[in-house]
Amino acid sequence: MVMRYRKLGQTDVEIGIVGLGAEYLERASKDTVISVVNVAMDAGVNYIDLFMASPDVRDNFGIALRNKRHKVMVAGHIGSGFGNDQYYRTRDRVECRRFFVDLLQRLRTDYIDVLMLHYVDEVSDYRDVFGSGGLLELAQMFQKEGKVRFIGLSSHRVPTALQAVNSGSIDVLMFPVNPVFDMLPGEMRLDEIKLDEVYDEAKLTRAKPVLERLELYHVCKLKSVGIVAMKPYAAGRLFALGNPSAMVLTPVQCLSYALAQPGVCTVVPGCKNAAEMKAALSYLTASVEARDFSEISKHPVWRLVGSCMYCNHCLPCPFGIDIGTVTRLIDAADYGVTDEVVAEYESLTAKASDCTECGICLENCPFGVNIVLNMTRARDVFGV
C-alpha cells in the first residue's frame, strides 16, 4: 500500500490523498484513538482534522501523536468550543484564544499546521468572522507568532465558501464533497455543461447544484486554495440499502468521487475505529473498476435537504441532548429496532423526551433537518 500525495493548494506541503477526520473519535477510548492513528500513519496518512474542543479527545490525540507530531499535519479549528459536556460554536475571541492554547497544550505541540475558521455558513457570520476584530484577525495573529502555519475555513455553503476563497485570506477550504451534494458524473467537466441549453424542471434541479459547486471547486483550483473534502460518505447514507437512489456505494467509490473533483487535495473520512480507517485506505490499492463511480449518473438526483449528517453542528442543546446520536439511532431503527440500537439509546444521558421544541437546534442546523420531528420519532419508537 503506497500513499499518493498532492500539494496542498499554494503551500509547499505535500499531503496524502487519504487523511483522517476525527469527529467520530470524540468519545472513543484512548486505545481506539491510538489504534486508528497508528493504522493511518503507518499507511502514510499525514493530515488529521481535529475540530472538536473536548479535552478527552485532544488528550488522546496528544498521546497518539507522541514522537510522531513532526510526521503529520494537524488541522485545528478556531470557533469550536466545549462546555457542559457539549460542543458549541463560539465567536468570542477570549474563548477562542483559550481553546486554541488548550489545543496546543493537550497535543503537546507549539504550533498547528492549519487553523480552520470553524463552520462559517451564513453571510452575517462571515462578516463577523472576517470583519474588524473577528476570528480571522486572531488567526492571523497566531500565524505571525509562529503558532499557525496556514489559515483555512470550514463551510457547508457555496456562496460563503466562494466569498472566502475570493477574499485571498485563506489557504485551505474544508467543504463537503460527495455525490449527495454534487451528483456529477465521473468525468464531466464544467465546460461540458451547456449553459444555454433549455432544461426541463428535472434537469434544471440537477444542473444548478452541479454548476454552483463546480464553480467553487474550479475557483479553488484557479486561486490555489486547497480543498479538504469532508463528509465523503454523507454520514454513511451512501452505504445504506434503501437510500434515495437505490445505489449502494463503497468507501472506495466515495473517496474516488471526492478525489476526482477539481482542487481536492485530500479526503478526510470520519473513522470511528481501525477497521474503518483500513476501509478508507483500501482506496490506495483498489482497481480502476472498483474506483469507478460513474454509474451514479444514471440514478435520480439526490435530495440532501432534510437529511441529517449526524455532525452535531446543531448543538448546543440546552437540555444536553446528543442530537446527532439520537437521529442516527432513529434512522437506524427504520431498518430494524435491534437490541444494539436500543441499548445505545438507553445509554444516553438525555433522551428525546427531554426536548422542549425550543428551536435553537433548527437555527444552527446547516442541512435544514426537521430535528423536532426526529425527536418525536425517537420518543415514539424508544418510548422515552
N, C-alpha and C positions, 0 to 999 in steps of 0.2 A: 504494500500500500504506500503510494508516494503522493504526498500532498503537492498540489499545484498552487502557485502564488500569483497574486495580482497586485499591482501598485495601488496604494490607497490614495485615489484622487491625484492631487498635485504634490503630495508629500513624497519623501524619498524612502518610504517604508513599503516593504512587500508583505502582504498578509495572505494567509491561507484562504482558499476559496470556501472552505467549510470552517466556521467558527462555532462558538458556543454561546447561546443565550441562557442566562442563569435564572430566569423568573420562576421556573418550576422547582428550583432547588432552595427556595427561600426557607421552607420549613423542613428541609431534608436533614438527615443526620450528618455529623462531621464525616463519618466514614463514607457515606454516599457521595458527598461533595468531593472528597479526596479521590475516590474511585473514578468519578466522571472526569475530573481534571486530569488524572493520570492517563486515562484512555485517550482523551483528546490530545494532550500534549505529546504523548508517545507517537501519535499519528501525524504530528506536525501542526496541529492547531496552535495558532499564535494570536488569536483575537478572542477576547471574552468580554461580553457585555454584562455589566452588573448594575442594574438600575435601582435595585432595592436598597433602602436605608436601614433595614432592620439589623440590629447588632449581631445576632447569631450568624446570619448568612455571611456577613462581612468577616466575622472572626473565622468562620470555617474556610472561606476562600483565602484568608491570610495564612492559615495553616497549610492549606493545599498548595499554595504558591511559594512556600518557604524554600529558599535556594533555587527557585525557578522563575522568580519575578522578572529577571532580565531576559527571559526567553519568550515572554508573552506581552502583547499589548492589552491593557485593561481599559475599557471604556466605562467611566463612572458618569453619574448624572447629577446635575445641579438643578434643584427644584423638586426633588423627591424627598419626602420626609417620612418619619415614623413616630407614632405616638399612640398610646392606649392599645398597643399590640396590633396596630393597623397602619398600612401605607396611606399616605395622603400627599397631594401636591401642595407646594408652597412657593411663593414668590418673595417671601420675606428674606432680605439679604442677610440679616443676622442669623436666622435659622439655617439658611443655605450655607453660609460660611461654617457654621458649627457642624453640619452634616458632612461637609467636604473635609474638614480637618479630621473628623471621626473616621471617614473612609480611609484617609492616608494612614492613620494610626492603626486601624484594625487590619489593613492589608500589609502593614509593616513596610511601607514604602514612603518615599518622599516626593513622588510625582504620579500623575495619572496621564496616560497616553492620549486619550480622547475624552474631553469633558463635554458631555451632551447637555444642551439646554433642554430640559426634560418636558416632553409632552406639550408642545406648543401647537394648538389646533386653531383656535379662534383668532379673528382679526384683532379683537380688543386685547387678548392675551399677548399676541405678537407685539403690539405697540408697547405694552408694559415691559416685556422681556427685552426688546431691542431698543427701547427708548432710554432717555437720560436717567441714570440711576438704576437701570434694570439689571437683570442677571447677566446679560451679555457683557456689560462693563465689569462685573465681578469676575466672570470667567476670563476676560482679557487681563485683568489684574493678576489673577493666579498664573496666567501664561507668562506675563512679564517677570513674575517672581521665580519662574522656572519650575513651578509645581504642576503645570499642564503643558503638554506638547502641542495638541491640536484641539480645535473647538468644533463641536458638532451640534446637531439639532435632531431631536426625535419628534416626529409628527405623523398624523394619520390622514391629513387632508392636503390635497394637491395645491389649492391656492396659497395657503400659508407656507407650505414647504417651498413652493416656487418663489415666493417673495423672499424667503430666507436665502435660497440659493442665489438669486439675483442680487442680493444685498452685498455679496462679496465678503461677508463676515464669518462664514463657516467653511470648514474643510471637509466635513463629513455630514451626510444626511442619513438618518436611520428611518426607514419607511417600510410599511407592509408591502411585500411583493409576493403575490400568489395568484393562481387562476381565478379564485373567487373575486378578487378585485379587478383583474385585468381582462380575463377571457381573451387573450391574444394567441392566435395560432403560432406554433413553434418558430417559424422562420419569417413571419410577417414583419416588415419594416414600415416605418411611418410613411415613407414615400409611396408605399403600395396601396395606401388607403386613399381613394379618390374623394377629395373634399367636395367636389361639385356634383357627385352622384346623388340622384334622388333616392332617398331612403324611405322605405315604409316604416311604420312605427316600431316594429320589432328590430329592424336594422339600426334605426336611429338610437334606440335604447342601448344597443350593443356598441355602436360606433363611438358614442360620446365619451364613456369612461376610457375606452381604448385610446382615443386621441388625447384626452386630458393627461392620462398617466404617462403615455409615451412622450408627450411634450416635456413632462417633468424629468423623465429618465434621460432624454436627449439633452436637455439643458444642463443637467448634472454632468453629463459626459463632455459637453462643449466647454463648460466652465471648470472642468477637472475637480468637481466635488464628488468624492467617493460615496457611493451608496452602500450602506449596510442593510441588507434585506432582512427584515424581521417578519415573524409570523408566516414563514413559508408553508406551514401545514394548515393555516387558518384554524388554529386551535384543535387540530385533529379532524376537523369537519371533512377534509378531503379524503380521509381514510374510511369514513363511515358508510356502511351499507344503508341505502335509503336516503342518501343525501340528495339535494335538489336536482342534480344532473344524472343520477343513477350511475355515475362513474366513480370507481374507487381507485385512487391514485396511490402510488407507493412513495415512501420518503425520497427515493432516488428521483422519481419523476418530478416531485415538488421542488427539490433542490435544482434539478436541471432546468426547470422553468424559470426560477428566480435568477439563476446564473446566466440565462440567455438574454436577460433584459439589459439594455444599454446602461452603462455607468455602474452596474453592480460589481462590487469588489469582493464581497464575501456574504455568506448567508449565515445567520445565527439562529439555528433551530433551538427551540426550548427542549432540553433533555432532562428528564427527572431521575434518570439512572444510567448506569454504564451501558446497558443493553440498548437504550435509545440513542446514546451517543454513537455506539457502533453501527446502528442502523443508518444514521446520518452519514457516517464515514464510509459506508459501503458505496456511496456515490463515486468515490475515487477509483474503485475497481470495477464498476458496473459497465456493461457492454453498451454500445451505441443503441441497440434495440431497447435495453432496459431503461435508458435515459429518455427515450422518445416520449414526448407529451403532446404531440400534435393532434392526436385523436380527440382531445378535449374540444377542439373547434367544431366538432360535429354535434355537440350536445347543446341544450338550451342555455341561455345566458344565466349565470349565477346571479342571485339577488342577495347580497350580503346584509343589506339594511335590515335591522331587527334581529340579526343573529349574533348571539353572544360569543366573544372570542376568549372569555374567561381570563381577561388580562387584569381585572380589578382596578382599572382606571376610574371606575365609578365610585370608588371609595374616597374618603372615609364614610362609613355608615355610623351615625350617631349611636346606634344600638349594637354595634360590634358584629354585624352580620358579615360573614365572608361571602359576598355576593357571587363572586366568580365560582367558588366551590359549590355553593348551593345550586347555581344554574347548571354547572357541569353535571351534577348528580341528578338533577331533574331531567336533563336532556338524556343522560344515560338510562334513566328509568323508562324513557319512551321505548327503549329496546328490550326492556325487561327489568323488573324490580328484584334484583338479586340480593342475597344476604350481604355481599360485599358493599353494595351501594347503600343499603340500609344502615349497615354498621358505620360506614364513613359519615353518613349524615348524622347519625345519633351521637357521634363523637364530637360534633361541632358544639362550641360553647353557646353560640347564639343561633337560633333556628329561624326559619322563615316566618313563624308565627310572631316573632318579635318585631316584624316590620310594621310601621305605623303609616306607611304610604306618604312620608314627608316630602318625597320628590327630589331630595338632594342628589341621589344617585342618577336620576334621569337627566339632570342638568350636566352631570360630569361625563356620562357615557358618550364616547365618540362614535358609536355604531348605531345609535337610535334604538336600543333594545328596550322593550316594554318590561322593565325589571319588576314592576309591581305585579304584573300578570304572572311572571315566573315565580314570584314568591307565593302567589295564590296557588299556582300549580303544585309547588312543593308542599304547601300545607295540605292540599287535597290528597296528595299521594302518600306523604310520610306521616300525616296525621298530627303534625305539630309544627 
